[in-house]
Amino acid sequence: RILVGQVVEVIDGNTIRVNLGDRAETVRYIGINTKETNLPRRGPEPSGGEGAEANRELVARRQIRLELDAQERDREGRLLAYVYVADKMVNAELVRRGSAEIRTVQPNVRHRDLFVTLEQEARDDRRGLWADQSEPTTPTSLAQGTSTGLLRSPGGWAGSTGSSPTRAARRAATRSA
């Protein structure tokens, strides 16, 4: 399903507020995650503002197209979508820039392979999140010998012990070093 709307607020690096004509919706980008800027108990994560700023640059006050996947809403009631400005998919552009990492949650996996490729290129080129020389350049999916990307089920990250993909990648890189 495709929806067209106007961005009225950039909440963070992977969440926006959109006017869809007769209603406003909070939209969470499918397939990616950015550092948080508004963590109630801990405050902002390092580099948290970079994802939000990149997202703001791409979508603020712009007309957008939302492409929905198999599951239309998350457990918080947010609309889940691939977000486009003209012909550019914002989710993919944020990963390409290194402003976001992949976070694929079943059943919304339509663009997973694209995201995996773009994240690996960003890691290889040390863009954005991956500019820190101490970060591993091999994503968890490749470190674990798979090429299908990271999958998250309601129970946690596939192939990990319930931790984030970045922490799992660090553990995998440490074990192989």
C-alpha positions, -999 to +999 in steps of 0.1 A: +000+000+000+012+035-008+004+067+011+014+103+003+019+129+029+037+160+042+064+157+070+054+180+099+081+169+124+113+149+124+113+131+158+146+114+155+168+096+129+142+069+121+108+084+131+088+113+117+053+128+121+034+130+088+002+148+078-018+123+056-046+147+048-073+138+072-050+126+100-015+128+113+006+097+119+039+089+136+059+069+111+088+045+120+112+037+092+113+000+083+146-019+083+169+007+100+178+020+134+196+052+144+212+063+177+186+078+200+185+114+210+158+113+236+164+084+260+144+092+291+167+075+316+201+077+300+200+108+278+213+108+242+235+080+229+268+090+214+263+102+178+226+103+185+221+137+169+238+127+136+210+104+125+183+129+134+202+157+116+206+136+084+169+126+085+159+163+090+181+172+060+164+146+038+127+150+048+119+181+069+087+198+055+089+177+024+062+159+005+069+121+009+056+088-003+052+059+022+055+023+011+040-001+036+052-037+039+035-068+054+030-055+089+016-019+089+021-010+126+045-017+154+035-025+190+036+012+198+010+019+171+034+037+148+029+033+110+059+013+096+071+024+062+098+028+036+099+066+031+106+082-002+113+118-012+109+118-050+126+086-061+151+084-032+143+059-004+153+077+028+157+045+048+184+033+023+200+068+021+205+069+058+222+035+058+243+045+028+256+076+046+264+056+077+237+075+097+217+043+104+224+006+108+202-021+096+175-036+118+153-060+099+122-072+118+101-100+104+078-099+084+089-065+069+120-076+049+113-064+014+145-043+011+167-063+035+193-073+009+197-036-003+202-025+033+228-052+040+248-041+009+246-004+018+256-010+054+286-030+043+297-003+019+293+023+046+314+002+070+341-005+043+343+033+036+341+041+073+312+066+069+291+080+097+287+054+125+315+034+112+341+062+111+355+051+145+385+029+138+376+007+168+343-004+152+344-037+133+338-034+096+320-067+092+283-066+102+269-094+124+253-111+095+286-116+077+305-124+109+281-152+115+285-165+080+251-156+066+243-132+037+207-126+044+210-097+068+200-092+104+167-105+115+149-096+146+120-116+159+099-108+189+124-128+210+155-109+200+182-108+173+186-140+153+220-156+160+227-135+190+219-137+227+193-110+226+217-081+223+219-055+196+235-063+163+264-039+169+273-056+202+270-090+186+293-078+158+318-066+183+317-100+201+321-118+168+350-096+158+367-101+192+363-139+190+379-140+156+408-117+164 
